[in-house]
Amino acid sequence: MDTPSGLRNPGVMAALAAALLFGAGTPLAKALLSDVGPWLLAGLLYLGSGIGLMAYRIVTRAPRVSISRTEVLWFAGAVAAGGIVGPVLLMFGLTRMPATGASLLLNAESVFTALLAWFAFKENFDRRIALGMAAIVLGAVVISWPGEARFAGWWPALAILGACLAWGIDNNLTRKVSLSDAAWIAGIKGLVAGIVNLGLALALGATLPSPSAIAGAMLVGLMAYGVSLTLFVAGLRHLGTARTGAYFSVAPFFGAALAVLMGEPFTLKLLVAGALMGLGTWLHLTEHHAHRHTHEALLHEHAHVHDEHHQHTHPFPVAPDTRHSHAHRHEPQTHAHAHFPDAHHRHGH
């Protein structure tokens, strides 16, 4: 059974929707900066994400999440890297560097994510995927180019690059647990990052803004960080890390497009960036990767339907084509079909 390709793949739609929400959050967060400092705003955005998603899980009576001991270690590493180390390094760099240089350096997150996925975690890629990634990142550089970039020394620049590396590690480690409930993963990460950033901001003298500004920041955080991250995790589940990161990298274009709708001028820079990102996205959407491969024996738990990769019996009745979740074992299997480096296709080439 071939994995759906292009826009028919749920991972592609999830990753692009995550980019849309995150990109749309940028001009909205910028508007909030008139009332809230950047570090405090980061804390409120993440906290809104965590609280909102956990409240959603309580209201919907989502089932309790259970992950293995190995997955706990992967997830703890992801939360530490992306929720603590990354934001702290970013704030250290931003307080000592002009925004012009910082906005360019932040594009390194996508590069670190892809390089780690390809060379440290052995995720499959070919020339087409590498060229697509390069075009999307170049488009992000164009859209964030200020005309004159100032970096103000090595240490702030290294701090921001360190933050990007931390988020690249976070993305790759999160892939290890991406079969678990995506809202729970995003909620935990939001709570940790929110508490850390909010605590640091208050410790450094920040004061809380008006209740309306707090509510606005947390609502933007829920959508642009919480729901967006939930969709990003869903993308990881279906596409692997590098491809999900590539689609997510179009977020700056969505943010710039919304800014134009909000009254900012349309520029040649936006047109060029859109063309580059469109080329990169097309290269990814038209990928076709198929070969004979072997699945090793695997025991794990996630929501699934009975398909070519899930042929097992149950001690309880399950209606045909019904999504259900339980611990199940994959027996060794060799076959050929089109696929992505998703949770069930982590083999060598």
C-alpha positions in Angstrom: 0.0 0.0 0.0 1.5 3.3 -1.1 1.8 6.1 1.4 -0.4 9.1 0.1 1.8 11.7 -1.6 1.6 15.4 -2.1 -1.3 17.3 -0.5 -3.1 14.0 0.0 -0.7 13.0 2.8 -2.1 14.1 6.2 1.4 14.9 7.4 1.9 17.5 4.6 -1.4 19.2 5.4 -0.6 19.1 9.1 2.9 20.7 8.6 1.6 23.4 6.3 -1.3 24.2 8.7 1.2 24.4 11.6 3.3 26.8 9.5 0.2 28.9 8.7 -0.8 29.2 12.4 2.8 29.9 13.5 3.3 32.5 10.8 0.1 34.2 11.4 1.0 34.5 15.1 4.1 36.6 14.3 2.3 39.8 13.3 -0.2 39.3 16.1 2.6 38.9 18.6 4.3 41.9 17.2 1.2 44.0 18.0 1.3 42.8 21.6 4.9 44.0 22.1 3.6 47.5 22.6 2.2 46.3 26.0 4.4 43.3 26.9 8.2 42.9 26.9 9.6 40.2 24.6 10.8 37.8 27.2 7.6 38.1 29.2 5.6 37.7 26.0 7.4 34.5 25.2 6.4 33.1 28.6 2.8 34.1 28.2 2.6 32.6 24.7 4.0 29.3 25.7 2.0 29.2 28.9 -1.2 29.9 27.0 -0.3 27.0 24.7 0.3 24.6 27.6 -2.8 25.6 29.7 -5.1 25.7 26.7 -4.1 22.3 25.3 -4.3 20.6 28.8 -7.7 22.2 29.3 -8.8 20.8 25.9 -7.6 17.3 26.9 -9.6 17.5 30.2 -12.8 18.8 28.5 -12.6 16.1 25.8 -11.7 13.4 28.4 -8.7 12.4 26.4 -7.3 9.1 27.4 -4.3 9.0 29.8 -1.0 9.0 27.9 1.5 6.2 28.6 5.0 6.2 27.0 7.8 3.7 27.5 10.8 4.3 29.7 13.0 4.9 26.6 10.4 7.4 25.2 10.4 9.2 28.5 14.1 9.9 28.1 13.7 11.1 24.5 10.8 13.3 25.5 12.6 14.7 28.6 15.5 15.6 26.3 13.2 17.3 23.9 11.5 19.4 26.6 14.9 20.3 28.1 16.4 21.3 24.8 13.3 23.1 23.3 11.6 24.3 26.4 14.5 25.5 28.6 17.9 25.7 26.8 16.6 27.1 23.5 14.5 30.0 25.0 17.2 31.0 27.5 19.9 31.1 24.8 17.6 33.0 22.5 16.9 35.7 25.2 20.6 36.0 26.0 21.3 36.6 22.4 18.4 39.0 21.8 19.3 41.2 24.7 22.8 41.7 23.2 22.1 41.7 19.5 20.1 43.9 17.1 16.9 42.3 15.8 18.2 42.6 12.2 21.0 40.0 12.8 18.8 37.8 15.1 16.0 37.4 12.5 18.5 36.0 10.0 20.3 33.7 12.4 17.0 32.2 13.5 16.7 30.6 10.1 19.4 28.2 11.2 16.8 26.1 13.1 15.6 24.5 9.9 19.1 23.8 8.8 20.1 22.2 12.1 16.9 20.2 12.2 17.5 18.8 8.7 21.3 18.1 9.2 20.7 16.3 12.5 17.8 14.3 11.0 19.9 13.3 8.0 23.3 12.6 9.5 22.8 12.0 13.2 19.4 10.2 13.1 20.0 8.6 9.6 16.7 9.9 8.0 16.5 9.2 4.3 17.0 12.1 1.9 18.0 12.6 -1.7 19.2 15.5 -3.9 15.6 16.6 -4.6 14.8 16.9 -0.9 18.1 18.7 -0.2 17.5 21.2 -3.0 13.9 21.7 -1.8 15.1 22.4 1.7 17.8 24.8 0.5 15.2 26.7 -1.6 12.8 27.1 1.3 15.6 28.2 3.7 16.9 30.7 1.2 13.4 32.0 0.8 13.2 32.5 4.6 16.6 34.3 4.5 15.3 36.6 1.8 12.1 37.4 3.7 14.0 38.2 6.9 16.8 40.1 5.3 16.7 43.7 6.8 18.9 45.3 4.2 21.7 45.8 6.7 22.3 43.1 9.2 24.2 43.9 12.4 25.4 41.1 14.7 27.3 43.0 17.5 29.9 40.4 18.5 30.4 36.7 18.5 28.8 35.6 21.8 25.3 36.9 21.1 25.4 35.3 17.6 26.7 32.0 19.1 23.9 32.1 21.7 21.2 32.4 19.0 22.8 29.7 16.9 22.9 27.6 20.1 19.2 28.2 20.5 18.6 27.0 17.0 20.7 23.9 17.6 18.7 23.2 20.7 15.4 23.5 18.8 16.8 21.3 16.1 17.6 18.6 18.8 14.1 19.1 20.2 12.5 18.5 16.8 14.5 15.3 16.3 13.9 14.0 19.8 10.2 14.8 19.6 10.0 12.6 16.5 10.9 9.6 18.8 7.6 10.1 20.7 5.4 11.5 17.8 3.1 8.5 17.9 1.8 9.6 21.3 -1.0 12.0 21.7 0.1 15.2 19.9 -1.9 17.6 22.1 -0.3 16.1 25.2 3.2 16.4 23.8 2.6 20.0 22.8 0.9 20.8 26.1 3.7 19.5 28.3 6.3 21.4 26.2 4.2 24.6 26.4 3.9 24.4 30.1 7.6 23.9 30.7 8.7 26.6 28.3 6.0 29.0 29.6 6.9 28.5 33.3 10.7 28.8 32.5 10.4 32.0 30.4 7.8 33.6 32.6 9.9 32.9 35.7 13.1 34.3 34.2 11.3 37.4 32.9 9.8 38.2 36.3 13.1 37.4 38.1 14.8 40.0 35.8 12.3 42.7 36.7 9.5 42.4 34.2 6.0 43.3 35.4 2.8 41.7 34.3 0.7 43.8 31.9 -3.1 44.3 32.0 -5.4 41.3 32.2 -6.6 42.0 28.6 -3.0 41.9 27.3 -2.3 38.7 29.2 -5.5 37.1 27.8 -4.6 38.2 24.3 -1.1 36.8 24.5 -2.2 33.5 25.9 -4.9 33.2 23.2 -2.4 33.9 20.4 0.0 31.4 22.1 -2.7 28.7 22.2 -3.2 28.9 18.4 0.2 29.9 17.1 2.2 27.8 19.5 -0.1 25.1 20.9 -2.3 24.1 18.0 0.6 24.7 15.7 2.9 22.4 17.6 0.2 19.8 17.8 0.0 19.8 14.1 3.8 19.8 13.8 4.0 16.6 15.9 1.4 15.1 13.6 3.6 16.0 10.6 6.6 14.3 12.3 4.5 11.2 12.6 3.8 11.0 8.9 6.8 12.6 7.2 9.8 12.4 9.5 11.7 15.3 10.9 13.5 17.0 8.0 10.5 17.1 5.7 8.2 18.4 8.4 10.7 21.1 9.3 11.0 22.1 5.6 7.2 22.6 5.2 7.1 24.4 8.5 9.9 26.8 7.3 7.4 28.5 5.0 5.8 30.1 8.2 7.6 33.5 7.7 5.9 33.8 4.3 2.5 33.2 5.8 3.3 35.8 8.4 4.4 38.3 5.9 1.4 37.7 3.7 -0.9 38.3 6.7 1.0 41.5 7.5 0.3 42.7 3.9 -3.4 42.0 4.5 -3.1 44.0 7.7 -1.9 47.0 5.8 1.9 46.6 5.2 3.1 47.2 1.6 3.7 44.3 -0.8 7.3 44.1 -1.7 9.6 42.5 -4.3 11.3 40.8 -1.4 8.1 39.0 -0.5 7.6 38.0 -4.1 11.1 36.5 -4.4 10.8 34.7 -1.1 7.4 33.3 -2.1 8.8 32.0 -5.4 11.8 30.3 -3.7 9.5 28.7 -1.0 7.0 27.7 -3.6 9.8 25.9 -5.6 11.1 24.1 -2.5 7.6 23.1 -1.5 6.9 21.8 -5.0 10.1 19.7 -4.9 9.0 18.1 -1.7 5.3 17.6 -2.8 6.4 15.8 -5.9 8.8 13.5 -4.2 8.4 9.7 -4.9 10.5 7.4 -2.8 9.8 3.7 -3.4 12.0 0.6 -3.0 12.0 -2.9 -1.4 12.5 -2.6 2.3 12.3 -4.7 5.5 10.4 -3.9 8.7 12.1 -5.3 11.8 10.0 -6.6 14.7 8.6 -3.7 16.7 6.4 -3.4 19.8 4.7 0.0 20.4 1.4 1.7 21.1 -0.5 4.3 19.0 -3.8 4.9 17.3 -4.1 2.9 14.1 -6.4 1.1 11.7 -5.8 -2.3 10.2 -3.8 -1.7 7.1 -0.8 -3.3 5.4 1.4 -2.4 8.3 -1.1 -3.4 11.0 -2.2 -7.0 10.7 -2.7 -8.4 14.2 -5.5 -10.0 16.3 -7.2 -8.7 19.4 -8.5 -10.2 22.5 -11.5 -7.8 22.1 -13.8 -7.0 19.2 -12.8 -4.2 16.8 -15.0 -3.0 14.0 -13.4 -2.9 10.5 -11.6 0.4 9.6 -12.0 1.7 13.2 -9.2 3.7 14.7 -8.2 2.2 18.0 -5.1 2.3 20.3 -3.4 -0.5 22.2 0.1 -2.1 22.4 0.7 -4.2 19.4 3.6 -6.0 17.7 4.8 -5.6 14.2 6.2 -8.9 12.8 9.2 -8.7 10.4 7.9 -7.9 6.9 9.5 -7.2 3.5 7.7 -5.4 0.7 7.9 -2.5 -1.7 5.8 0.6 -2.0 6.1 4.4 -1.9 6.7 5.8 1.5 8.2 8.6 3.7 10.6 8.2 6.7 7.6 8.1 9.0 7.2 6.2 12.3 7.0 2.8 10.5 9.7 3.4 7.9 13.0 4.1 9.8 15.2 1.7 7.8 18.5 2.1 6.2 19.2 2.6 2.5 
